[in-house]
Amino acid sequence: MLNNRISVARECLEAVGADLLLVTNLSNIRYLTGFTGSEGTLILSREDGWFLTDSRYTSQAAEQVTEARIVEFKIKLDSVSAVFREAGAKRVAFEAGNLTVQSYQDLCDRNPEIAFIAADKELVSLRSVKDADELEILERVATIASESLLEILPLVKPGALESDVAWALEVAMRKRGADGKSFDFIVASGPRGALPHGKASDKEIAAGELVTLDYGAIFRGYCSDETVTVAVGEPDGKQREVYETVLEAQRLAIEGARPGMPLKEIDALARDYIASRGYGEYFGHGLGHGVGIDIHEHPPVSPRSVHTIEEGVVFTVEPGIYIPGWGGVRIEDTVVMEKGGCRRLTKVPKALRVL
């Protein structure tokens, strides 16, 4: 499996006309090699491979990395440059978006005879289509998160602190086997629901409020992402109207998406419906994003997306309405694109839940 992934990565050497590929993004390194440590650099030629790490991870790399030679370094740039010389490289492809300006300048200064070529465009979709093993893990982590949310929902009640709800959710995930949380949870009640990234605060939840909970777990290196909005007490007419608008927008996008469809058209299915209901100005972010080793991966699902959706891509569908001073609603599921359409990986039913 990893050998096939590396073969695909090597294709970018032909695409950009490079001798070597320098991989520094740890998520890409994990995907390509299985390495789970925090210090590693992968260099690939068309036939060979080198994995560079320091003494903390040499033994771990020897166990996890099977498709490249292990090189222990004391000064990373010295060892990287030595590999370049060993390979006789003249053109090196690299992840420009993952290097600081200083790191790039140091690389150029140390290797003035080498032309460095940005290969971000060629590498961006490397992890987009998930294989069977990845899908199994992604379904498992989504189940862990969904079941945990359902367990702690009774805690969402008047007088509860948003931060206490977030902590209880994290503990529930850990008890179900999660390795951690995939991001800082959003628990946004009442007017704070108008904040798309309203991290859990010390605000008390009050009766009559909507509460948005955006949460995710990590399991075996893969992330989940799901958002549920609930009503604490019987919702009023406007709360129901906004909620049903978002729910219908999400349904239209999930049920309307098909393989080969432009991502911006999937976004439009939800966005146009929200606009038709008079709330277009209150939905500012993209409809979704890819999910995998990182919580936000390629492809983005937005009005500016330039790609089409493929079978095997895992992504979120998360329309929202955010009204300053009033509050908001977001509903999010993570789905996988299959031959016949989208299949949900997240498990919490999205009909309005009154607590």
Solvent accessible surface area in square Angstrom, and as a share of the most:
residue,aa,sasa,rsa
1,M,121,0.54
2,L,46,0.23
3,N,85,0.44
4,N,92,0.47
5,R,26,0.10
6,I,1,0.01
7,S,50,0.32
8,V,67,0.39
9,A,2,0.01
10,R,46,0.17
11,E,110,0.49
12,C,7,0.04
13,L,0,0.00
14,E,121,0.54
15,A,71,0.55
16,V,23,0.13
17,G,39,0.37
18,A,1,0.01
19,D,51,0.26
20,L,1,0.00
21,L,0,0.00
22,L,5,0.02
23,V,1,0.01
24,T,29,0.17
25,N,42,0.22
26,L,75,0.38
27,S,19,0.12
28,N,15,0.07
29,I,0,0.00
30,R,71,0.26
31,Y,17,0.06
32,L,1,0.00
33,T,1,0.00
34,G,25,0.24
35,F,3,0.01
36,T,63,0.37
37,G,14,0.13
38,S,68,0.44
39,E,35,0.16
40,G,4,0.04
41,T,2,0.01
42,L,0,0.00
43,I,0,0.00
44,L,0,0.00
45,S,19,0.12
46,R,99,0.36
47,E,159,0.71
48,D,52,0.27
49,G,3,0.03
50,W,9,0.03
51,F,0,0.00
52,L,0,0.00
53,T,0,0.00
54,D,25,0.13
55,S,81,0.52
56,R,160,0.58
57,Y,38,0.15
58,T,39,0.22
59,S,86,0.55
60,Q,53,0.23
61,A,0,0.00
62,A,65,0.51
63,E,141,0.63
64,Q,55,0.25
65,V,6,0.04
66,T,101,0.59
67,E,61,0.27
68,A,17,0.13
69,R,113,0.41
70,I,54,0.27
71,V,43,0.24
72,E,87,0.39
73,F,18,0.08
74,K,190,0.81
75,I,105,0.53
76,K,76,0.32
77,L,35,0.18
78,D,60,0.31
79,S,19,0.12
80,V,5,0.03
81,S,1,0.01
82,A,42,0.33
83,V,6,0.03
84,F,1,0.00
85,R,153,0.56
86,E,106,0.48
87,A,41,0.32
88,G,50,0.48
89,A,5,0.04
90,K,127,0.54
91,R,101,0.37
92,V,0,0.00
93,A,0,0.00
94,F,12,0.05
95,E,9,0.04
96,A,40,0.31
97,G,75,0.72
98,N,62,0.32
99,L,38,0.19
100,T,87,0.51
101,V,129,0.74
102,Q,119,0.53
103,S,48,0.31
104,Y,80,0.31
105,Q,86,0.38
106,D,53,0.27
107,L,8,0.04
108,C,33,0.20
109,D,93,0.48
110,R,106,0.39
111,N,1,0.01
112,P,108,0.68
113,E,96,0.43
114,I,14,0.07
115,A,48,0.37
116,F,28,0.12
117,I,37,0.19
118,A,57,0.44
119,A,0,0.00
120,D,52,0.27
121,K,173,0.73
122,E,67,0.30
123,L,11,0.06
124,V,72,0.41
125,S,54,0.35
126,L,24,0.12
127,R,26,0.09
128,S,6,0.04
129,V,66,0.38
130,K,10,0.04
131,D,34,0.18
132,A,78,0.60
133,D,78,0.40
134,E,4,0.02
135,L,41,0.20
136,E,125,0.56
137,I,29,0.15
138,L,2,0.01
139,E,52,0.23
140,R,105,0.38
141,V,0,0.00
142,A,2,0.02
143,T,27,0.16
144,I,1,0.00
145,A,0,0.00
146,S,0,0.00
147,E,73,0.33
148,S,0,0.00
149,L,0,0.00
150,L,69,0.34
151,E,90,0.40
152,I,8,0.04
153,L,6,0.03
154,P,97,0.61
155,L,80,0.40
156,V,2,0.01
157,K,107,0.45
158,P,76,0.48
159,G,45,0.44
160,A,19,0.15
161,L,54,0.27
162,E,0,0.00
163,S,35,0.22
164,D,84,0.43
165,V,1,0.01
166,A,14,0.11
167,W,162,0.57
168,A,22,0.17
169,L,1,0.00
170,E,30,0.13
171,V,47,0.27
172,A,3,0.03
173,M,1,0.00
174,R,131,0.48
175,K,163,0.69
176,R,77,0.28
177,G,38,0.37
178,A,7,0.06
179,D,79,0.41
180,G,10,0.09
181,K,71,0.30
182,S,15,0.09
183,F,47,0.20
184,D,71,0.37
185,F,8,0.03
186,I,10,0.05
187,V,1,0.00
188,A,1,0.01
189,S,0,0.00
190,G,8,0.08
191,P,73,0.46
192,R,51,0.19
193,G,4,0.04
194,A,17,0.13
195,L,92,0.46
196,P,52,0.33
197,H,141,0.63
198,G,3,0.03
199,K,114,0.48
200,A,29,0.23
201,S,34,0.22
202,D,108,0.56
203,K,53,0.22
204,E,106,0.48
205,I,3,0.01
206,A,45,0.35
207,A,73,0.57
208,G,39,0.38
209,E,26,0.12
210,L,10,0.05
211,V,0,0.00
212,T,5,0.03
213,L,1,0.00
214,D,11,0.06
215,Y,0,0.00
216,G,0,0.00
217,A,0,0.00
218,I,50,0.25
219,F,30,0.13
220,R,151,0.55
221,G,11,0.11
222,Y,14,0.05
223,C,7,0.04
224,S,3,0.02
225,D,6,0.03
226,E,1,0.00
227,T,0,0.00
228,V,5,0.03
229,T,1,0.01
230,V,0,0.00
231,A,1,0.01
232,V,3,0.02
233,G,27,0.26
234,E,124,0.56
235,P,11,0.07
236,D,79,0.41
237,G,57,0.55
238,K,86,0.37
239,Q,20,0.09
240,R,95,0.34
241,E,74,0.33
242,V,0,0.00
243,Y,2,0.01
244,E,85,0.38
245,T,2,0.01
246,V,0,0.00
247,L,41,0.20
248,E,49,0.22
249,A,0,0.00
250,Q,1,0.00
251,R,93,0.34
252,L,56,0.28
253,A,0,0.00
254,I,7,0.03
255,E,96,0.43
256,G,31,0.29
257,A,0,0.00
258,R,112,0.41
259,P,44,0.28
260,G,51,0.49
261,M,35,0.16
262,P,44,0.27
263,L,0,0.00
264,K,104,0.44
265,E,82,0.37
266,I,0,0.00
267,D,1,0.01
268,A,35,0.27
269,L,60,0.30
270,A,0,0.00
271,R,47,0.17
272,D,90,0.47
273,Y,58,0.22
274,I,0,0.00
275,A,54,0.42
276,S,84,0.55
277,R,122,0.45
278,G,58,0.55
279,Y,20,0.08
280,G,28,0.27
281,E,146,0.66
282,Y,60,0.23
283,F,6,0.03
284,G,75,0.72
285,H,56,0.25
286,G,21,0.20
287,L,0,0.00
288,G,9,0.09
289,H,20,0.09
290,G,0,0.00
291,V,0,0.00
292,G,0,0.00
293,I,22,0.11
294,D,47,0.25
295,I,32,0.16
296,H,115,0.51
297,E,19,0.09
298,H,30,0.13
299,P,4,0.03
300,P,66,0.41
301,V,0,0.00
302,S,10,0.07
303,P,63,0.40
304,R,192,0.70
305,S,7,0.04
306,V,131,0.75
307,H,76,0.34
308,T,69,0.40
309,I,2,0.01
310,E,91,0.41
311,E,87,0.39
312,G,12,0.11
313,V,4,0.02
314,V,1,0.00
315,F,0,0.00
316,T,0,0.00
317,V,1,0.00
318,E,18,0.08
319,P,0,0.00
320,G,0,0.00
321,I,0,0.00
322,Y,18,0.07
323,I,18,0.09
324,P,107,0.67
325,G,72,0.69
326,W,64,0.22
327,G,3,0.02
328,G,2,0.02
329,V,0,0.00
330,R,6,0.02
331,I,0,0.00
332,E,0,0.00
333,D,1,0.00
334,T,4,0.02
335,V,0,0.00
336,V,1,0.01
337,M,1,0.00
338,E,69,0.31
339,K,168,0.71
340,G,61,0.59
341,G,8,0.07
342,C,29,0.17
343,R,86,0.31
344,R,103,0.37
345,L,1,0.00
346,T,4,0.02
347,K,85,0.36
348,V,4,0.02
349,P,83,0.52
350,K,17,0.07
351,A,74,0.58
352,L,30,0.15
353,R,77,0.28
354,V,62,0.36
355,L,72,0.36
